[in-house]
């Protein structure tokens, strides 16, 4: 399934599922659940809510996800048989073009980002290929999140904004000290993110991570949470980052030094909870992979540009760059 958190034209924030229609319509999961119950003459109590937020849905575990899959299949069958108009008239589906995307999990408890986890990226920044004894992690705050088709805002304190496309893992099961062999079993799904960075702070200032990685909108994410069963093997996904259509980064998740399972296992030395994000690092091609000079300066992000981050089977995240 492809799930998302969006604001619909009325202003409500809802969890939706893609129906696979053309043009694309999105199913209001909670709204359709209540509609289906009423049609079956088994109305739900007001407090009986499956998915008021994505984090709530994920906390419901495999049973909740299975119920959503059943709802999506029923709605898709209804649309195929009757057309989308009746559901649209009841505001149970909405055109994708009419929503505002939030990050798939707008309020994660933790966002844990891996650094220097691709061979080619380590090489371009002057590091050897030895992955060391443990992965490198840092935290990003939930306030850095912004959704698909929303602006990345260049902060006033930096003119050195760089991009790093990453595959992000969305945790679906609470766990602690999970073994690598079991780690993919705690994954709800995957999404696309970009670890946008203010390099002047990250690389030269005392508050390197605090400001260099955590300014507002420094973590665009989405559009979709694609469930693990639909993605299949996450260790062989093509990734590509573009700026105004120019390919800047290109690689494959098979090039990670620490595998997705190993990253989750190490991160689970802290308790991981449903909705937590573990991002897996970037490949080569970022601006600061270039030596100081005109080419590095050209590659840095500027207001007016458009950043596209695409991962095969997971989605295309598109964000304009704007002044703050």
PEVENBEL-V330265 format. One record per backbone hydrogen bond with DSSP energy under -1.0 kcal/mol. CO is the residue of the C=O (numbers start at 1). NH is the residue of the N-H. Records with the same first field share a line. If there is no record, write none. Layout:
CO = NH + NH
//
This chain:
1 = 227
2 = 18
3 = 225
4 = 16
5 = 102
6 = 14
7 = 100
8 = 11
12 = 8
14 = 6
15 = 29
16 = 4
17 = 27
24 = 96
25 = 19
26 = 94
27 = 17 + 29
28 = 32
29 = 33
30 = 34
31 = 35
32 = 36
33 = 37
34 = 38
35 = 39
36 = 40
37 = 42
38 = 41
45 = 48
47 = 49
53 = 57
54 = 58
55 = 59
57 = 60
58 = 61
61 = 65
62 = 66
63 = 67
64 = 68
65 = 69
66 = 70
67 = 71
68 = 72
69 = 73
70 = 74
71 = 75
72 = 76
73 = 77
74 = 78
75 = 79
76 = 80
77 = 81
78 = 82
79 = 83
84 = 88
85 = 89
86 = 90
87 = 92
88 = 91
92 = 28
94 = 26
95 = 98
96 = 99
100 = 7
110 = 277
111 = 140
112 = 279
113 = 138
117 = 257
118 = 122
119 = 123
120 = 124
121 = 125
122 = 127
123 = 126
136 = 115
138 = 113
141 = 144
142 = 145
144 = 219
146 = 221
147 = 150
152 = 322
154 = 324
155 = 158
160 = 199
161 = 301
162 = 197
164 = 195
166 = 193
167 = 280
168 = 191
169 = 278
170 = 188 + 189
171 = 275
175 = 272
179 = 182
182 = 185
183 = 186
184 = 187
186 = 172 + 173
188 = 228
189 = 170
190 = 226
191 = 168
192 = 222
193 = 166
194 = 196
197 = 162
198 = 201 + 202
199 = 203
201 = 205
206 = 208
207 = 211
208 = 212
209 = 213
212 = 198
215 = 218
218 = 196
219 = 146
220 = 194
225 = 3
226 = 190
227 = 231
228 = 232
237 = 253
238 = 312
239 = 251
240 = 310
241 = 248 + 249
242 = 308
243 = 246
246 = 243
249 = 241
251 = 239
252 = 255
253 = 256
255 = 119
259 = 263
260 = 264
261 = 265
262 = 266
263 = 267
264 = 268
266 = 269
267 = 270
268 = 177
272 = 175
273 = 276
276 = 171
277 = 112
278 = 169
279 = 114
286 = 289
287 = 290
293 = 297
294 = 298
295 = 299
296 = 300
302 = 305
305 = 321
306 = 244
307 = 319
308 = 242
309 = 317
310 = 240
311 = 314 + 315
315 = 311
317 = 309
318 = 149
319 = 307
320 = 152
321 = 304
322 = 154
//
